[in-house]
Amino acid sequence: MSSYNTSDFRKGLKVQIDGDPFIMTECNFVKPGKGQALYKCKLRNLVRGTMLDRTYKSGDELEAADIHETDTTFLYEQAGTWIFMESATFEQYELSTEQVADAAKYLLPDMPCKMMLFNNNPIGITPPNHVVLKVEYTEPAVRGNTATNVTKPARLETGAEIIVPNFIEVGEVIKVDTRTNEYIERVK
């Protein structure tokens, strides 16, 4: 199995610690006045979602995690089980609501997604970066309120709640960035 040296450490790196897969969410290089350089890292367990703070000396190594991503399509959700189908082999995977996590608020049937597999077992899902969803409910715009950057909350067809500009109305279709949970534009 391959490994990463401290010089390879960066945000987004997937490593294995004590048999569990982790992703580096933060990695800071610290060079004290005297002594060895240090790498202060924050890691998130990809199976359990727990956070871990670790400090490594220059020259330390971490084992690479056996994680790969595959293209899948979201099929349906039933009683807390989310069913996905791999696009190439038509193999179906089941994920729990905890494994789907925040991606659940953007998933519609037949939506393409990326699935993370650890030792060929599904551990998580990544929705597309941008999704097009219909506004299910939002307060009507206040007449005469034409100041710039006036916003209001809106509930989308998947149940997600985001902040939208004041001119958005119920029934309109909008594009949302799933990484930041932000409104991008109105879709015609």
GIJO-V131858 format. One line per field, one symbol per residue. ss: DSSP state (H for helix, E for strand, C for the rest). phi: phi as a letter, one per 30 degrees, with the letter a starting at -180 (. if undefined). psi: psi as a letter, one per 20 degrees, with the letter a starting at -180 (. if undefined). Layout:
ss = ???
phi = ???
psi = ???
This chain:
ss = CCEEEHHHCCCCCEEEECCEEEEEEEEEEECCCCCCCEEEEEEEECCCCCEEEEEEECCCEEEECCEEEEEEEEEEEECCEEEEEECCCCCEEEEEHHHHHHHHHHCCCCEEEEEEEECCEEEEEEECCEEEEEEEEECCCCCCCCCCCCEEEEEECCCCEEEEECCCCCCCEEEEECCCCEEEEEEC
phi = .dbcdedcdadjdcbcbhicdbbdcabccbcdebjddbbcbcbcddccidcbcbccddjdbbddddcbcbdbbdcabbhicccbbdddcidcbcbdddddhddedbdbeiddbccccchicdbabbdedbbcbcddaadddddjdcddidbadbccdcjdcbcbddddbejdcbcbdddcicdcadcc
psi = qrrprhiiprpiporppkiqpqpoiqopppnrgqaqqqooqpqppighjqqppqpqqpiqqqppqmpqqqprppfrpoljpppqpphgijpqqpqrhhhhcihhjipqqjpqrppppoljppirqorqhpqoqqohpqqqqppinjqqkprqqqprhiiqprprqhiprpiqpqppohhikqpgrqp.
